[in-house]
């Protein structure tokens, strides 16, 4: 009798469990109906402002969230097309573009600006800066910076530093914002300000930290300075191996002083042909100290070897350096 009661109780428990709703992780549960509505109901101007700094992949991804977002972001998608055409005119490349045309380029960039694109603001600002119209450039950089676009923030900082009456503290503020976003050029500029005490108290240890972060982000000038910090032990723990690695990367990225230093390193190791490549590149870039040692290496090589090296130099292109993690 006891066994029969146990079997009945177990059966009842199992039937009760089977009728219960199965548990699913929160990430797999359907979102409440109000969540979709809240996305779709974002005001168009707020959404456009948030998306103004987006790059092309992010902008297209955001446009697929819902129909409302797609309509709201239409002007920014149009701006990306205009930006691409403008860059074609600036470089003199593209369908129907025979040579660079700065006036047509800035015309297209400004059309992108009218649609609220932060990248277009920066590109138009760059062209105004190159034309000597620095006030117009600064105004566009400020608009992009206030939208949270790191390139705009960095360029605005440069404007403040290079003004007739520099605003160094204001420049550091904008460099820091962009640097925190991971923008390598801003990290390098922030490091320079910390190194030289411009707009902020001199702090070599903090400067070296930002040089390293900028170097890891692909900034060639920061790679050179990071190498010097590792070599001398200023701001970073001395490490000759790390110093050589960063100097070589800077040289391959096209930094002329790094090319000279890397050429010397190769010369010392006995690799004369490779040394001559970098010493010749440094010489052509105007590094006066490279001339004497380059001539010495030239004299040590036969004519055939010299010709091979010069051919390599003529074909040489800076290495496109990717971020190091």
LODRENTOR-411033 format. One record per residue: x, y, z of N, C-alpha, C in turn. Coordinates in pm, whole numbers, plus 50000, padded with zeros to 5 digits. Layout:
BEGIN
XYZXYZXYZ;...
***
This chain:
BEGIN
500844987850000500005000050000500865012550000;501935012450085502855023950090503515026049955;503915015249887504575016249757503615022449654;502325018449661501335023949568501185039049588;501155043749716501025058149744502225065749691;503435059949705504655066549656504605068349506;504185057749434504125058449287503115069049242;501975069749312500945079649278501445093749299;502175095949411502695109349443503735113649340;504635104649301505655107849201505015111349068;503995103449026503305106148900502655119848900;502035123249013501375136349024502405147649013;503575145949077504625156049075505145158248933;505365147048862505875147948724504875154748633;503555151248648502535157648565502455172548594;502615176048723502595190248761503765197748702;504965191748703506165198048645505995200248496;505405190148428505275191248282504315202348243;503355205648333502415216348301502995230048328;504095230648407504685243548439505415249248317;505495262748314506195269348205507695267048219;508325262948109509765260548114510515273648132;511585273048213512425284848236513355286948117;513575299248078514545302347973515405313948022;516675314147979517555325148021516975338447980;517275349148056516715362248023517045366547882;518255363047830518655367347696517805361047587;517105349647620516295342647521514815346047533;514445353147637513045356547655512665368047562;511455367947507511035379047420510985392147498;511405402847434511395415847500509955420547519;509705428247623508345433647643507955442147523;506685442647490506235450247373506655464847378;506775470547501507095484647512508525487647471;509435477647472510835480247438510975484447293;510305476947202510395480447060509795494247035;508695496847104508055509747085508955521047130;509685519047240510545529747291511665532947194;512205522547123513225525047021512635533046906;511485528646858510875535046742510435549246772;510135552046898509605565046936510675575446965;511975571646952513015581646973512825593146876;512865605546923512725616946830513815616446722;513435619946601514365619246488515615627546513;515445639646570516615648346588517575642546692;517035636046795517895629746896518665618046834;517965609846757518605598446693519685602946595;519375613246516520355618246418521585623746488;521375630246602522525635646676523385624246733;522735613946784523475602546838524265595346729;523685594746609524305587246500525265595446416;525355608546439526185617246356527645612746346;528255607346456529655603146445529845589046389;528765581946356528885567846315529695566446186;530465555246179531095551746053530075544345968;530465540745845529515534845751528915521745802;529735511945848529125499345894528145501246011;528505509946105527645512246221526355519146179;526475528646086525305535746040524325526445968;524855517645884523985508245813523365498245909;524125493946009523575484646109522435491346187;522625504046225521585511246299520345513146212;520535514546082519405516745991518515504445978;519005492946019518215480546008517425477446135;517565485746238516895482746366515375482846350;514865493146285513425493946261513165504246151;511965504446100511635513545990511795528146031;511425531146154511535544846203512985549546201;513895540946247515315544446247515825545946105;515355537246017515805537945878515455551445817;514255556245843513845569145789514635580545855;514825579645986515525590246058516975591646012;517605580445978519035580545943519285582145793;518225583945715518385585545570519355597145536;519225608945598520155619845564521615616245591;521875608845697523265605145726523795594945626;522925585945579523355576645475523665584145345;522835593945314523105602345197524425609845215;524695614445337525935621845364527165613245340;527065600345372528195591245350528515589945201;527465589745119527675589044973528325601944925;527835613244971528395626144933529855627444978;530125622045096531485622445149532435614545061;531985602945015532825594644928533115601744796;532105608344740532305615744615533265627444638;533085634444750533955645644782535405641444795;535645630044857537025625144870537605621444734;536735616644645537195613744510537685626344440;536925637244454537345650044395538615655344462;538725653444592539915658344663541175651144614;541065638044592542235630144552542415629244401;541385633444327541465632444182541285618444131;540475610544203540235596744163538755593544171;538285585844073536895581744073536275583243935;535095577443914534425578143783534205592543739;534735595943623534545609243567535375620143632;536305616243719537165626143787538585624743732;539025634743658540335633743594541485638843678;541205648543765542265654643846541655660243974;542475663244074541935668744199541175681844174;540075683344244539245695344231538765699344371;539585707344442539245710944581537885717744596;537515726144499536245733444511535045723844502;535125714444413534055704444404534055695544529;535235692544578535345684044698534645690544816;534965703144841534375709744958532875711944938;532445713344813531015714344785530275701944832;530835690244803530205677744846530325675744996;531455679545053531615678345199530555686745271;530325698945222529365707845287527935702645273;527655695745164526345689345151526175678645258;527285671545288527245661745396527065668445531;527705680045549527555687745673526095691745692;525455696145584524035700245593523145688845638;523585676545616522805664845659523195659945797;524095667245864524425664246003525545654346025;526355651545921527425641645934528675647545999;529095641846111530325646346178531575643746094;531705631946029532875629945941532955640445830;531805644445775531805654845671532265668145728;531895671045853532345683345919533865683745929;534445672245964535905671645977536585673045842;536075666245740536695667145608536575681245550;535435687645569535285701445524536205710645604;536315708045734537215715945817538665714745774;539065702645738540445700545691540715708845565;539755709245475539955716645351540015731745379;539145736445467539205750545505540555753945570;541035744745654542325746845722543445747945619;543415739145519544445739345415544365752045330;543155757845319542975770245243543335782545325;543665780445453543975791745540542765797845608;541605791745590540365796645653540195789745788;540995793845883541075786446009539845788446097;539215799846089538005802046170536875792846125;536715791545992535685782445940536005768045978;537285764545970537695750946007537385748246154;537755757646239537535755746384536055754346416;535215762146348533765761246373533245747346338;533705741746227533265728346187533825717646281;535075719046321535655709546416534875709746548;534475721846591533745722946717532395715746707;531715717246595530435710346577530615695246584;531645690246517531905675846519532325671246658;533115679446725533585675946860532415675046957;531495684446948530345684547039529385673047012;529475667346892528675655446860529365642546908;530575643946964531275632347019532185625446921;532515632046809533365625846706534825627946743;535595617046769536975618546818537895626446726;537765624646593538615632146500538345647146512;537085650846529536745664946547537295670246678;537215662246784537745666346914539255668546908;539945659346841541395660446829541775672646746;541115674746633541445686046547541115699446613;540055699546693539725711746766540835714746867;541355704346932542475706147023543685712046954;543975707246833545105712546756544875727246723;543635730846688543305744946661543635753746781;543245748946899543495756847021545005758047048;545765747547022547215748047045547915757346948;547445757646822548135765246718547555779046696;546645783146781546065796546769547115807146802;546875819546754547795830546784547935832446934;546835830447005546855830347151546405816447196;547355807347210547015793347239546155791647364;545195782447353544365778647468544735764247504;545885762847569546455749547591545575740847680;545005746747785544185738947876542935733647805;542345742147718541175737947643541555726847545;542755728047485543225717747392543375704447463;543965704547581544165692147657542825685647690;541835693747722540505688347753539955680347635;540065685747515539545678747397540415666847358;541735668247374542605656847346542245645247438;541995648447564541695637947662540395630647626;539375638247585538105631847548538295622047432;539015626647330539235617947214540165606447248;541155609047333542105598447372541395587447448;540475591147534539715581247610538855572547518;538505577947401537725570247303538605560747223;539925561547243540835552747171541395558647043;541245571847023541725578246900543235580746913;544025573846831545485573546849546125587346833;545675595246738546265608546717546065617346840;544895616346901544625624147023545485618947138;545665605947147546525600347251547955605447238;548435606347114549785611647090549865626347129;548875634247088548895648547122548775650947272;547965642847338547855643847483549195640547549;549865630047499551185626347551552175637747534;552155644347418553065655647395552825666947495;551535669847520551215680447616551715676847756;551525664347795552005659847926553535660047931;554175656547821555635656147813556235670147825;555585679747754556135693347749555505702847849;554495697947921553835706548019552995717447956;552335714547845551485724447777550025722347818;549495731847893548105731047936547865721348049;548925715248098548815705448205550195704048269;550235699748393551515698148461552365687448394;553655690148381554575680448321554525667248398;554315656448325554185643148386554715632848287;556005629748294556635621048196556095606748203;555815601948325555295588248338553935586948269;553065596848289551745596548225551875598748074;552815607248035553055609447892553475596347825;554385589047888554865576347831553725566347818;552805566447914551655557447907550805560447783;550595573447758549785577147641550555575347510;551885577347513552685574247394552505559447357;552595551047459552475536547435551095533047381;550055538747438548705535847391548515540547246;549075552447216548985557447079549775548746983;550945544047028551765535146946551025522146918;550395516747020549615504447003548435506646910;547965519146902546865522546814547295525346671;548615524846644549105526446507549695539946474;549875548746573550455561946546551975560846537;552535564246419553955562146392554835570946480;554455583646497555275592646580555305587846725;554185582446770554145577146906555035564746919;555125556846813556025545246815557465549546837;557875560046767559245565146781559485569846925;558535577646979558715582747115558655571647219;557825561647194557755550147285559095542847286;559705541447170561025535047161562045542747243;562005556047233562955564247310562715562547461;561445561947501561135560147645561675546747695;561485536147616562005523047656563535523047655;564125530147561565585530247549566245537347666;565655548647707566265556747814565735553247953;564595546347958563975543448087563215555348144;562925565248060562185576948107560685574748087;559955573348196558525571348190558105556848179;559005548448128558755534048119559975526548172;559755514448217560885506348263561785503448144;563065505948161564005504248049563965490047995;563845489047863563785475947798564275477747654;565545474247632566155476447500565465468447392;565015456347425564305448147327563035454847279;562235460147373561005467347336561345479847255;562435486547293562845498647222563125495447075;563825484447050564145480746912562895477046832;561975470146897560735466046829559965478346783;559795488246872559015500046837559755508846736;561085509346745561845517146647561695511046507;561735497846500561575491146371560195493546314;559165492746398557805495246350557645509546301;558245519046373558165533046330558885535046197;560025528346181560785529446056559975523745940;559355512445960558545506345854557305514745824;556865522545924555715531245903556055544445836;557365546945816557755558945742558315570345825;558595568145953559175578746037560655580146004;561075591845954562425593445900563525591746005;563315597246125564335595646230564425581146275;563295574246277563295560146312564005552046204;563845556046079564545549245970566055550545986;566505562446026567935564446052568415555446166;567675555446276568085547346392568045532446361;567015528146288566915514046251568025510446154;568355519546063569465517245971570785515546046;571005523646148572215522246231572255508646299;571105504346349571025491346417571365480046319;570855480846198571155470746096572625471246056;573165483146047574585484946013575475478346120;575115480546244575885474746355575815459646356;574685454046307574535439446305575165433246180;575635441746087576315436645968575415434545847;574135438345857573215436645744573285449245658;574295450045573574595462345501573515466245400;572995456645325572015460145223570705465345286;570255458645391569025463145458569275476645526;570475478245584570835490945647570785502245546;571315499545424571355509945322569945514245280;569005504945277567615508445242567105519345335;567245517145466566705526645563567525539345573;568845538345555569685550345558569425559145436;569175552745323568835560345202567475567145217;566505560045274565195566045297565295578045391;566075576445497566255587345593566955599245527;567955596345445568675607045375567735614745283;566925607645208565985614245116564935622345191;564645618245316563665625445397564275637645466;565595639445450566245651345505566935649545638;567185637245680567905634845806569395636145778;569975647445816571365650545780572355640445838;572075635445958573015626046022573135612945946;572175610145859572195597345788573165597345669;573535609245621574295610245496575655603445506;576415606445611577775601045624577805585945631;576965580145715576975565645731576425558845606;575465565345539574955559745414576075559045310;576885569645298577985569645201579005558745232;579225556545360580175546045400579655532245358;578375530045377577795517145339577825515545186;577515526245116577555525744969578925521344917;579965526644978581335523344936581685508744963;581005502645060581335488845095580625478545007;579685483144924578905473844841579315474844694;579145463944623579405464044479578275471244407;578505474544280577525482144204576195474844191;576255461644170575025453844155574175454644282;574835453644398574105454444525573515468244546;574265478544509573755492144522572505494044435;572565488744313571425490144222570185483244278;570385471344337569235464144394568625472044510;569495477844592568995485744705568225497944656;568785504944559568115517144509566775513944444;566695502444379565425498244322564395495844432;564825489544541563925487444655563465500644715;564385510144723564045523244780563015530244691;563205529444561562265535844468560865529944481;560785517144510559495510344520558935510144662;559695515244756559325513944898558045521844929;557175515745009555965522245057555875520045208;555415530045283555255528045428554315516445456;554645508745555553805497545594552555502845661;551415497245622550165501245688550085493845820;550285501245928550395495046060549035494146127;548715482346175547445479946242547625480946394;546555483946465546665484646612547225471846672;548025473346776548625462046847547905460546980;547405448647008546675446347133547485437347227;
***
